[in-house]
Amino acid sequence: MFRVEDLKFSYGKKDILKGVNFEIDASDVISILGPNGCGKTTLLKLLLGFLKLSSGEIYFEGKAISTIKTKSFFQRVAYTPQIHEGAFGYLVKDVVLMGRMPYKSIFSNFNEADKKIAMQALETLGIEHLRDEIYTTLSGGQRQLVLIARALAQQADIFIMDEPVNGLDFGNQYKLLNKIKELSKNNLTFIKTSHYPDHVFFVSNKAIFLNKGEILDKGDPNVIIRKENIEKVYQLKSEVTSINNRKICVAI
C-alpha cells in the first residue's frame, strides 16, 4: 500500500532521514522503533504528506502521494496523534463525527448517514456508552479509543499512529494493542511508532529500527528485535526471552 524509495529529509542543513526504503502491505501492523530524535515522527508526517520530501519518493498504491488529491487520500488514511487534552469540550459523538469531514464540502452539514457511521464506529470499539460524555473529561485510554473511532468513522483502511500508548496505564496499553490486533484482521493496516519492543512482539508482524535517521534493520520483529540491535539503538544491554510462548525484551 505504501512504498518508500530512498527517502531523505532535512531541516535546513540538518539531515533527519537518510536514504530510507521500505514497503507496507494491506493488513500489516508495522511498528517503527528508535530512540528519541531518530526521525520516527518525521517519517509519519512525511507518509501523511504534512512535510515535503527533500528527495526520494513515497508511493501510495503505486501513485506518488504528491500527485494524489488530499481529500481522496484522507478518505483512505487516518491519523491518530499522541494523546492530547483537546482544546474544546466537544461531546464524544461530535469528535467521532469529525471523521466524516473528508467527505463533506465546506458548506455541507453532517447528515443522518454520517451520524449512523459515527455510531457504528463507537459500537465497533465498544465505547458507545461514552457518546454523550465530554471528550476532555475522559481517561487517556478512553480518549485514544475515541480518536480511533473517529478514524473508523472516516472509513479509512490505513491508520497512522504516533505512539498510541503514550500516557496510558499498563492495562489500557494492552487493551488498545488488542484492539489494533483485532482490527487488523478486518484488512485494516496500522503504521505506528513505539518505544516498547515488548509491544512490538505482541501486536506487529513487521518492524523497522530507525537509528540516527537511517534504517538499521527491518522485517519480522522476532528476527530483528535482538540484543545486538537493542544495544546499537538504545546503548542498552538486554536479553530477549520468552514467557508462556511470548517474547519479551529484558534489560540486563
Secondary structure, 3 states (H helix, E strand, C coil): CEEEEEEEEEECCEEEEEEEEEEECCCCEEEEECCCCCCHHHHHHHHCCCCCCCEEEEEECCEEHHHCCHHHHHHHEEEECCCCCCCCCCEHHHHHHHHHHHHCCCCCCCCHHHHHHHHHHHHHCCCHHHCCCEHHHCCHHHHHHHHHHHHHHCCCCEEEECCCCCCCCHHHHHHHHHHHHHHHCCCCEEEEEECCHHHHHHHCCEEEEEECCEEEEEECHHHHCCHHHHHHHHCCCEEEEEECCEEEEEEC
